[in-house]
Amino acid sequence: MRVRIIGFLGMVTVGLLLGSACQEPVCHPPTVEQQTFKQAYPGLKNVSQFNDQLINGSAPESREAFETLRSMGIHTIISVDGARPEVELARQFGIRYVHLPIGYDGITPEEGRQLIAAYRDLPKPIYLHCYKGLHRGPAAGAYILVGSGQCPTEQAKRWMFQAGMSEEYPGLIAAVEQRQVATVEELGAPRDDYPSVAKVGGFSQLMSGVARSVDHLKLVQQAGWQTPADHPDLAPANEGKILYHYFTALAEEGAQNNRPAALQEGLTRAVIITGDLLLLMESESPPTADLDQLMVRLDQECKSCHHGFRN
């Protein structure tokens, strides 16, 4: 059986070389001609095609995105993000969703085994995503390519960085560097019971929510603190309220689970900043300069937290 990716990825002919009956983890290597990096398509960003079976990009969050994936001929989506996938929406478009989340600090042996086995077992082509499609997704893709024997480590790393991976995540890079080609014994027999929604800890889910909420608020900021014309669903004050609630929940979770003191202090500052932001946004004619300054402070807090605790 052959499927064509029409129009979106250069009229690439997709051979389903690794169907669910595949017993061996070593697969056909991709060709350079089949690769594209960090492309934008309707509803999707940072789309990178590693080979004719594995495509990475941003999380699909709209009907437009799933229509694009269906047009690409995608059969399976694997999410490595912590947020709950849009399983029902994917099903409406005839696409299976599998949820195998990983962190920014690396890929555990069990997480890695699941990723490689899922790539072996699930119908292809596969669309792999984190949230933005820039770090965890490319790292997971490179890890899969090395672990399934599709390309050498250095080549996979090169593609990973072309897809957007940052040097700021040494744990993910190390996971790819240390990966060996998986054996049949390691992966076990082919299976079909991969989860559509994984059980993810509260902190990871909240952080995924924060990332999305911050992005929404930045769109509002770019529109002069008004509802963006191309995102009529983003009500400024409501977006501020959502972000404030996320940080409040994170601060509570951090205290309850005895997170590092520096992390708790940063979350407390973020609660204060987003609280001030919300108060201004709910006022009449809030000064945009003050709102912008609060966003600068919030961005600094986020970067400080990422530098100290994501890596």
Backbone torsions as a table, in degrees:
resi	resn	phi	psi	omega
1	MET	NA	138.1	179.7
2	ARG	-130.8	142.0	-177.9
3	VAL	-124.2	139.3	177.4
4	ARG	-103.0	135.0	171.1
5	ILE	-88.8	104.5	-170.1
6	ILE	-85.9	120.7	166.8
7	GLY	76.0	-36.7	-169.8
8	PHE	-81.9	-36.4	-176.7
9	LEU	-124.1	46.8	171.3
10	GLY	72.5	33.3	177.2
11	MET	52.6	44.0	-178.7
12	VAL	-76.9	130.0	175.3
13	THR	-83.3	126.1	-174.8
14	VAL	-105.0	116.6	173.7
15	GLY	-96.1	128.4	-179.9
16	LEU	-80.9	78.5	-171.8
17	LEU	-80.8	-17.8	-175.6
18	LEU	-120.9	56.8	-179.7
19	GLY	-61.9	172.1	-173.7
20	SER	-64.5	-14.6	179.8
21	ALA	-86.0	-2.5	-177.0
22	CYS	-62.0	130.9	-178.3
23	GLN	-100.3	-22.6	-173.5
24	GLU	-106.4	139.7	178.9
25	PRO	-78.8	-16.2	-179.0
26	VAL	-84.6	126.7	-170.3
27	CYS	-129.3	175.2	-179.0
28	HIS	-66.7	134.1	178.8
29	PRO	-72.5	148.5	176.9
30	PRO	-76.4	165.2	174.4
31	THR	-107.3	153.3	-178.6
32	VAL	-59.5	-35.3	-177.1
33	GLU	-62.8	-19.3	-177.5
34	GLN	-88.5	4.1	-171.8
35	GLN	-105.5	139.7	169.3
36	THR	-139.3	155.3	-176.8
37	PHE	-134.2	137.8	171.5
38	LYS	52.0	51.5	176.7
39	GLN	-94.2	158.5	176.7
40	ALA	-114.2	135.2	177.4
41	TYR	-135.4	165.2	-177.2
42	PRO	-52.1	116.0	178.0
43	GLY	84.0	-5.0	-176.3
44	LEU	-132.6	147.4	177.5
45	LYS	-128.0	162.4	173.7
46	ASN	52.7	43.5	-178.1
47	VAL	-83.2	121.3	-179.8
48	SER	-125.1	129.1	179.6
49	GLN	-100.8	108.2	179.9
50	PHE	-73.1	-41.7	176.2
51	ASN	-158.5	-168.0	-174.9
52	ASP	-78.7	1.5	-179.5
53	GLN	-121.1	-15.8	-172.6
54	LEU	-133.0	118.4	-179.6
55	ILE	-125.4	135.9	-179.9
56	ASN	-115.1	150.2	176.1
57	GLY	-176.8	-167.3	-179.2
58	SER	-75.1	165.3	-179.7
59	ALA	-66.9	132.3	174.6
60	PRO	-76.3	121.9	-174.3
61	GLU	-127.3	11.1	-177.8
62	SER	-147.7	164.3	176.9
63	ARG	-61.4	-35.0	178.9
64	GLU	-60.2	-42.2	-179.7
65	ALA	-63.6	-43.1	-178.7
66	PHE	-71.3	-30.6	174.4
67	GLU	-64.6	-39.5	176.7
68	THR	-62.3	-44.9	-179.4
69	LEU	-63.6	-40.8	177.6
70	ARG	-63.7	-40.6	178.5
71	SER	-64.5	-30.1	177.1
72	MET	-72.9	-15.3	-176.9
73	GLY	87.7	16.3	-179.0
74	ILE	-65.1	133.5	177.7
75	HIS	-103.3	-31.7	-176.3
76	THR	-137.0	140.2	171.6
77	ILE	-112.0	131.0	171.9
78	ILE	-113.7	119.7	176.6
79	SER	-100.2	130.1	172.1
80	VAL	-106.7	11.1	178.1
81	ASP	-83.5	159.9	179.8
82	GLY	-82.3	-19.1	-176.8
83	ALA	-72.2	152.6	178.9
84	ARG	-65.8	127.2	-178.7
85	PRO	-70.8	158.6	176.8
86	GLU	-83.3	68.5	-172.1
87	VAL	-62.7	-47.6	-176.5
88	GLU	-65.8	-39.4	179.0
89	LEU	-64.6	-41.9	177.6
90	ALA	-61.4	-40.8	-179.0
91	ARG	-62.4	-34.9	178.6
92	GLN	-61.5	-25.8	-179.4
93	PHE	-100.6	10.7	177.0
94	GLY	73.8	26.8	-177.3
95	ILE	-117.3	135.2	177.7
96	ARG	-86.1	141.0	178.0
97	TYR	-112.3	132.6	174.8
98	VAL	-126.1	135.1	-173.5
99	HIS	-115.8	109.0	-179.7
100	LEU	-130.8	72.4	-172.9
101	PRO	-67.0	146.8	173.6
102	ILE	-130.2	165.8	179.0
103	GLY	-98.0	178.8	176.9
104	TYR	-81.6	-12.4	-175.1
105	ASP	-89.9	-5.8	178.5
106	GLY	148.6	-173.5	178.8
107	ILE	-124.9	117.9	-179.7
108	THR	-70.8	159.4	177.7
109	PRO	-54.4	-41.3	-179.2
110	GLU	-69.8	-40.8	175.5
111	GLU	-59.9	-43.0	-179.6
112	GLY	-65.6	-41.5	178.2
113	ARG	-60.0	-43.4	179.9
114	GLN	-63.2	-41.9	-179.1
115	LEU	-62.9	-46.6	-178.2
116	ILE	-67.4	-42.3	179.7
117	ALA	-64.5	-41.0	179.3
118	ALA	-63.0	-40.5	177.5
119	TYR	-62.6	-37.4	177.0
120	ARG	-67.1	-42.0	-166.3
121	ASP	-90.1	-29.0	-167.8
122	LEU	-89.0	152.8	179.3
123	PRO	-60.8	141.7	-177.2
124	LYS	-117.9	162.5	3.6
125	PRO	-68.7	155.0	-179.4
126	ILE	-111.8	135.0	172.5
127	TYR	-103.2	119.2	-177.2
128	LEU	-106.6	132.6	-179.3
129	HIS	-146.8	152.6	164.1
130	CYS	-105.4	-127.9	174.8
131	TYR	-96.0	-61.6	-178.0
132	LYS	-90.5	-13.5	-179.2
133	GLY	81.9	19.7	-172.1
134	LEU	-113.3	-25.8	-172.5
135	HIS	-126.3	-73.4	-177.8
136	ARG	-63.1	-39.0	179.2
137	GLY	-61.8	-55.2	176.8
138	PRO	-58.0	-38.0	178.6
139	ALA	-64.8	-43.8	178.2
140	ALA	-63.2	-38.6	178.3
141	GLY	-63.3	-45.3	178.5
142	ALA	-64.3	-40.0	178.9
143	TYR	-60.2	-44.7	178.7
144	ILE	-62.5	-44.7	-178.3
145	LEU	-62.1	-42.6	178.4
146	VAL	-69.1	-48.1	-176.4
147	GLY	-65.4	-27.8	179.2
148	SER	-92.1	1.8	176.4
149	GLY	76.9	22.0	-176.9
150	GLN	-84.0	-23.1	177.6
151	CYS	-162.7	158.9	178.3
152	PRO	-66.3	160.1	-176.2
153	THR	-57.4	-48.2	-175.9
154	GLU	-63.6	-37.0	177.8
155	GLN	-67.3	-43.0	178.5
156	ALA	-62.9	-40.4	177.6
157	LYS	-62.8	-42.1	179.5
158	ARG	-59.9	-44.6	178.0
159	TRP	-65.1	-38.0	179.6
160	MET	-58.9	-44.5	179.7
161	PHE	-71.7	-34.5	175.4
162	GLN	-63.3	-29.8	-180.0
163	ALA	-80.6	-6.8	174.5
164	GLY	123.5	-4.0	-177.5
165	MET	-57.5	139.9	-178.7
166	SER	-105.5	148.2	175.6
167	GLU	-66.4	-10.4	-177.1
168	GLU	-73.5	-2.7	-177.9
169	TYR	-122.0	71.8	-174.6
170	PRO	-62.8	-28.4	179.6
171	GLY	-64.1	-40.4	178.1
172	LEU	-68.7	-41.2	179.4
173	ILE	-63.2	-43.7	-179.7
174	ALA	-62.3	-36.9	179.9
175	ALA	-61.1	-41.0	178.2
176	VAL	-68.0	-42.9	-177.8
177	GLU	-63.7	-34.0	-175.1
178	GLN	-90.0	-8.5	-177.1
179	ARG	-69.8	135.6	173.2
180	GLN	-109.8	164.2	176.3
181	VAL	-62.7	128.0	-177.6
182	ALA	-72.3	148.9	176.1
183	THR	-100.3	162.9	176.4
184	VAL	-60.7	-36.2	179.9
185	GLU	-63.6	-40.4	179.3
186	GLU	-66.0	-42.9	-174.6
187	LEU	-80.0	-26.9	-177.4
188	GLY	79.2	-176.6	-178.3
189	ALA	-70.6	151.4	175.7
190	PRO	-55.6	145.0	-177.1
191	ARG	-144.6	171.7	-177.2
192	ASP	-136.8	18.4	-174.0
193	ASP	-104.1	33.3	179.1
194	TYR	-70.0	141.5	-174.1
195	PRO	-73.8	139.8	173.4
196	SER	-81.6	-28.2	174.6
197	VAL	-137.3	114.0	-179.1
198	ALA	-80.6	156.4	173.2
199	LYS	-81.4	106.3	-176.5
200	VAL	-111.1	138.9	178.3
201	GLY	-59.6	151.7	-176.4
202	GLY	-56.3	-39.3	-176.6
203	PHE	-63.3	-43.9	-179.2
204	SER	-63.7	-42.1	179.8
205	GLN	-65.3	-40.9	178.8
206	LEU	-64.6	-40.8	179.3
207	MET	-64.5	-37.2	176.2
208	SER	-63.5	-39.1	177.6
209	GLY	-64.9	-39.5	177.8
210	VAL	-60.7	-45.3	-178.0
211	ALA	-58.4	-44.8	179.6
212	ARG	-66.5	-43.2	-177.3
213	SER	-64.7	-40.5	177.6
214	VAL	-62.4	-42.2	178.2
215	ASP	-61.5	-41.5	178.2
216	HIS	-62.6	-42.1	-178.7
217	LEU	-67.4	-32.8	176.6
218	LYS	-66.1	-34.9	175.6
219	LEU	-65.2	-40.5	176.9
220	VAL	-63.3	-42.8	178.8
221	GLN	-61.3	-43.8	-179.9
222	GLN	-63.5	-25.4	178.6
223	ALA	-90.0	17.7	179.7
224	GLY	74.4	30.2	-180.0
225	TRP	64.2	33.3	173.8
226	GLN	-120.5	169.4	174.5
227	THR	-64.4	122.9	-179.0
228	PRO	-62.5	141.0	-178.7
229	ALA	-60.3	-35.5	-178.3
230	ASP	-92.8	3.7	175.0
231	HIS	-137.4	69.3	-176.5
232	PRO	-64.9	-10.9	179.7
233	ASP	-82.2	-10.2	-176.7
234	LEU	-94.2	97.8	175.5
235	ALA	-86.6	120.4	-171.8
236	PRO	-50.1	-55.5	-176.9
237	ALA	-62.6	-36.6	179.8
238	ASN	-66.6	-39.4	177.7
239	GLU	-64.7	-37.9	176.1
240	GLY	-63.9	-38.6	179.8
241	LYS	-66.8	-41.9	179.6
242	ILE	-60.8	-45.6	-179.0
243	LEU	-64.8	-41.6	177.8
244	TYR	-60.0	-42.6	-179.6
245	HIS	-66.6	-37.3	177.5
246	TYR	-61.9	-47.8	-178.1
247	PHE	-68.0	-35.3	176.2
248	THR	-61.8	-44.5	178.9
249	ALA	-64.9	-39.0	178.0
250	LEU	-63.8	-42.2	179.7
251	ALA	-63.6	-40.4	178.3
252	GLU	-65.7	-43.0	178.9
253	GLU	-63.4	-40.5	179.9
254	GLY	-62.0	-40.8	179.6
255	ALA	-69.8	-41.8	-178.0
256	GLN	-66.3	-33.0	-175.8
257	ASN	-105.7	15.1	174.5
258	ASN	53.7	48.8	175.6
259	ARG	-64.7	162.2	179.7
260	PRO	-51.4	142.8	-175.9
261	ALA	-57.1	-42.2	-178.7
262	ALA	-63.9	-35.9	177.3
263	LEU	-67.4	-44.0	178.6
264	GLN	-61.9	-39.9	178.8
265	GLU	-64.5	-41.5	178.4
266	GLY	-63.8	-40.7	178.6
267	LEU	-65.9	-37.3	177.3
268	THR	-63.1	-42.3	177.5
269	ARG	-63.8	-38.8	179.3
270	ALA	-64.8	-37.0	176.7
271	VAL	-61.9	-43.4	-179.9
272	ILE	-64.3	-45.0	-178.8
273	ILE	-62.9	-48.1	-178.1
274	THR	-70.1	-28.1	174.7
275	GLY	-65.9	-44.3	176.5
276	ASP	-63.3	-39.1	178.8
277	LEU	-61.9	-44.3	-179.6
278	LEU	-64.7	-42.3	178.9
279	LEU	-59.0	-43.7	178.6
280	LEU	-65.8	-43.1	-177.4
281	MET	-66.0	-28.4	179.9
282	GLU	-86.4	-6.4	179.0
283	SER	-85.2	167.0	177.9
284	GLU	-79.1	132.3	178.3
285	SER	47.9	58.7	-179.6
286	PRO	-64.2	140.6	179.3
287	PRO	-68.0	119.3	-176.3
288	THR	-63.8	-30.0	179.1
289	ALA	-63.4	-39.6	178.3
290	ASP	-67.6	-40.0	177.5
291	LEU	-63.3	-43.3	178.6
292	ASP	-60.5	-41.1	-179.1
293	GLN	-65.4	-38.5	177.0
294	LEU	-65.1	-36.3	177.5
295	MET	-66.6	-35.1	175.8
296	VAL	-63.2	-45.0	179.6
297	ARG	-63.3	-41.0	179.0
298	LEU	-64.8	-41.7	178.5
299	ASP	-61.3	-39.3	178.5
300	GLN	-64.7	-41.3	178.2
301	GLU	-63.6	-42.7	-179.3
302	CYS	-63.1	-44.5	-179.6
303	LYS	-64.6	-39.2	179.2
304	SER	-63.7	-42.3	179.4
305	CYS	-65.9	-44.5	-179.0
306	HIS	-61.8	-42.0	-178.5
307	HIS	-65.2	-37.4	-175.7
308	GLY	-86.6	-27.8	-169.2
309	PHE	-129.5	-13.8	176.5
310	ARG	-80.4	-31.1	-171.3
311	ASN	-84.1	NA	NA
